[in-house]
Amino acid sequence: MRLRRLKAGERAGGDVTATTAGISQMQADIADIRAEMRQDFAALGDELAALRRHMNDHFTSNRPRCCKEPAAGCPQEAPAYDPNPIVY
């Protein structure tokens, strides 16, 4: 009986050690994933800032030309009132 209890105790201790090692490994993996995600979000923020600057430069340089010349194929804006109303 005593021998059985010792073997059961060894197995239980081994299970606890394996579980502890598994938990530690999982925590390390989660920390790595979180660090990678922080880096990815920081890079995404940088890309969005660069896109915002690029679009601002693009629209700023093209705006004077667009304001002076109507775009081809775009309908002209009608005035808010009709200068020649039809009266019956």
Rosetta silent file (secondary structure, phi, psi, omega in degrees, C-alpha in Angstrom):
SEQUENCE: MRLRRLKAGERAGGDVTATTAGISQMQADIADIRAEMRQDFAALGDELAALRRHMNDHFTSNRPRCCKEPAAGCPQEAPAYDPNPIVY
SCORE:     score description
SCORE:     0.000 S_00000001
   1 L     0.000  -42.411 -177.505    0.000    0.000    0.000 S_00000001
   2 H   -63.955  -38.520  179.347    2.735    2.429    0.887 S_00000001
   3 H   -63.422  -39.939  178.213    4.472    1.867   -2.444 S_00000001
   4 H   -63.418  -42.153  179.444    1.245    2.660   -4.316 S_00000001
   5 H   -64.217  -39.046  178.644    0.822    5.903   -2.414 S_00000001
   6 H   -64.064  -43.794  179.297    4.405    6.952   -3.221 S_00000001
   7 H   -65.637  -39.294  177.980    3.898    6.253   -6.931 S_00000001
   8 H   -64.758  -38.369  177.844    0.588    8.164   -6.922 S_00000001
   9 H   -65.328  -38.642  178.051    2.333   11.076   -5.216 S_00000001
  10 H   -64.566  -42.968  179.949    5.066   11.088   -7.893 S_00000001
  11 H   -65.061  -42.253  179.993    2.466   11.138  -10.629 S_00000001
  12 H   -64.759  -40.710  178.157    0.523   13.960   -8.979 S_00000001
  13 H   -65.168  -38.479  177.913    3.715   15.979   -8.544 S_00000001
  14 H   -66.322  -37.827  178.206    4.620   15.423  -12.182 S_00000001
  15 H   -65.071  -41.461  179.556    1.168   16.574  -13.292 S_00000001
  16 H   -65.055  -41.893  178.957    1.480   19.757  -11.254 S_00000001
  17 H   -63.871  -42.814  179.251    4.934   20.450  -12.685 S_00000001
  18 H   -65.273  -40.556  179.364    3.695   19.861  -16.226 S_00000001
  19 H   -65.489  -43.014  178.682    0.662   22.088  -15.640 S_00000001
  20 H   -62.574  -42.485  178.327    2.827   24.843  -14.167 S_00000001
  21 H   -65.110  -40.255  178.631    5.237   24.625  -17.103 S_00000001
  22 H   -64.029  -41.963  178.499    2.322   24.726  -19.560 S_00000001
  23 H   -64.881  -42.555  178.772    0.843   27.795  -17.872 S_00000001
  24 H   -62.049  -41.754  178.842    4.220   29.540  -17.881 S_00000001
  25 H   -64.654  -41.073  178.620    4.663   28.775  -21.582 S_00000001
  26 H   -64.252  -41.370  178.799    1.181   30.082  -22.356 S_00000001
  27 H   -63.510  -39.290  177.819    1.830   33.298  -20.446 S_00000001
  28 H   -65.624  -41.258  178.281    5.082   33.804  -22.370 S_00000001
  29 H   -63.595  -42.225  179.334    3.275   33.199  -25.688 S_00000001
  30 H   -64.391  -41.054  178.052    0.544   35.681  -24.771 S_00000001
  31 H   -62.633  -40.143  178.041    3.149   38.291  -23.805 S_00000001
  32 H   -64.083  -43.609  179.977    4.896   37.779  -27.172 S_00000001
  33 H   -63.553  -41.894  179.507    1.618   38.129  -29.075 S_00000001
  34 H   -64.002  -39.721  178.359    0.728   41.295  -27.170 S_00000001
  35 H   -64.565  -42.221  178.225    4.151   42.803  -27.954 S_00000001
  36 H   -63.141  -40.605  179.924    3.744   41.949  -31.650 S_00000001
  37 H   -66.196  -39.203  177.147    0.265   43.489  -31.688 S_00000001
  38 H   -60.734  -43.595  178.969    1.564   46.698  -30.074 S_00000001
  39 H   -64.294  -41.870  179.766    4.246   46.931  -32.764 S_00000001
  40 H   -63.538  -42.876  179.038    1.711   46.250  -35.520 S_00000001
  41 H   -67.761  -35.586  176.678   -0.665   48.925  -34.235 S_00000001
  42 H   -64.775  -42.342  178.445    2.195   51.418  -33.922 S_00000001
  43 H   -65.352  -39.021  177.773    3.203   50.691  -37.535 S_00000001
  44 H   -62.953  -41.875  177.290   -0.424   51.046  -38.643 S_00000001
  45 H   -61.216  -41.082  177.477   -0.631   54.427  -36.930 S_00000001
  46 H   -63.528  -42.041  179.309    2.537   55.539  -38.733 S_00000001
  47 H   -64.123  -41.530  179.026    1.127   54.372  -42.074 S_00000001
  48 H   -66.114  -38.479  177.872   -2.137   56.226  -41.493 S_00000001
  49 H   -64.295  -41.459  178.495   -0.286   59.412  -40.559 S_00000001
  50 H   -65.383  -40.647  177.584    1.787   59.166  -43.741 S_00000001
  51 H   -63.545  -41.418  179.178   -1.346   58.574  -45.825 S_00000001
  52 H   -61.443  -44.319  178.115   -3.037   61.570  -44.194 S_00000001
  53 H   -63.882  -43.650 -179.793   -0.042   63.796  -45.015 S_00000001
  54 H   -61.495  -46.703 -179.315    0.106   62.480  -48.587 S_00000001
  55 H   -65.885  -37.808  178.058   -3.604   63.043  -49.187 S_00000001
  56 H   -63.248  -44.887  177.738   -3.413   66.512  -47.657 S_00000001
  57 H   -62.343  -42.099 -178.480   -0.491   67.420  -49.939 S_00000001
  58 H   -63.229  -48.966 -177.675   -2.307   65.967  -52.948 S_00000001
  59 H   -71.560  -32.826  179.044   -5.561   67.830  -52.333 S_00000001
  60 H   -67.295  -40.101 -178.829   -3.796   71.056  -51.370 S_00000001
  61 H   -74.244  -29.527 -178.273   -1.786   71.123  -54.598 S_00000001
  62 H   -92.009  -13.319 -175.302   -4.789   70.243  -56.808 S_00000001
  63 H   -63.388  -46.380 -179.760   -7.384   72.444  -55.161 S_00000001
  64 H   -59.149  -40.202  179.126   -6.585   75.750  -56.910 S_00000001
  65 H   -65.420  -41.234 -179.388   -6.752   74.087  -60.307 S_00000001
  66 H   -67.416  -36.137 -178.062  -10.028   72.372  -59.455 S_00000001
  67 H   -71.165  -31.638 -177.874  -11.601   75.563  -58.183 S_00000001
  68 H   -82.761  -39.285 -176.519  -10.740   77.518  -61.353 S_00000001
  69 L  -111.647  129.128  176.205  -11.600   74.863  -63.926 S_00000001
  70 L   -69.805  145.836 -178.714  -14.751   72.731  -63.728 S_00000001
  71 L   -70.815  144.579  179.913  -14.030   69.035  -63.912 S_00000001
  72 L   -68.898  132.901  177.413  -14.780   67.298  -67.191 S_00000001
  73 L    85.895   -7.040  178.885  -17.983   65.313  -67.068 S_00000001
  74 L   -91.558  132.986  179.318  -19.184   66.892  -63.831 S_00000001
  75 L   -68.626  145.962  176.823  -22.512   68.686  -64.021 S_00000001
  76 L   -73.351  145.160  178.250  -22.484   72.380  -63.239 S_00000001
  77 L   -72.822  133.035  177.134  -24.224   73.332  -60.058 S_00000001
  78 L   -82.196  146.763  177.687  -27.604   74.937  -60.647 S_00000001
  79 L   -65.098  160.580 -177.936  -28.365   78.096  -58.720 S_00000001
  80 L   -67.986  -22.747  179.134  -30.649   77.782  -55.726 S_00000001
  81 L  -119.644  159.834  179.130  -33.327   79.814  -57.521 S_00000001
  82 L   -95.975  115.883 -178.461  -34.566   79.613  -61.125 S_00000001
  83 L   -68.661  -22.122  178.921  -33.736   82.863  -62.962 S_00000001
  84 L  -123.207   75.007 -176.962  -36.412   82.135  -65.588 S_00000001
  85 L   -71.703  146.287  176.538  -39.380   80.688  -63.756 S_00000001
  86 L   -88.047  120.988 -179.646  -42.238   79.354  -65.818 S_00000001
  87 L  -113.881  129.153  178.835  -45.429   81.127  -64.838 S_00000001
  88 L  -101.248    0.000    0.000  -48.771   79.793  -66.061 S_00000001
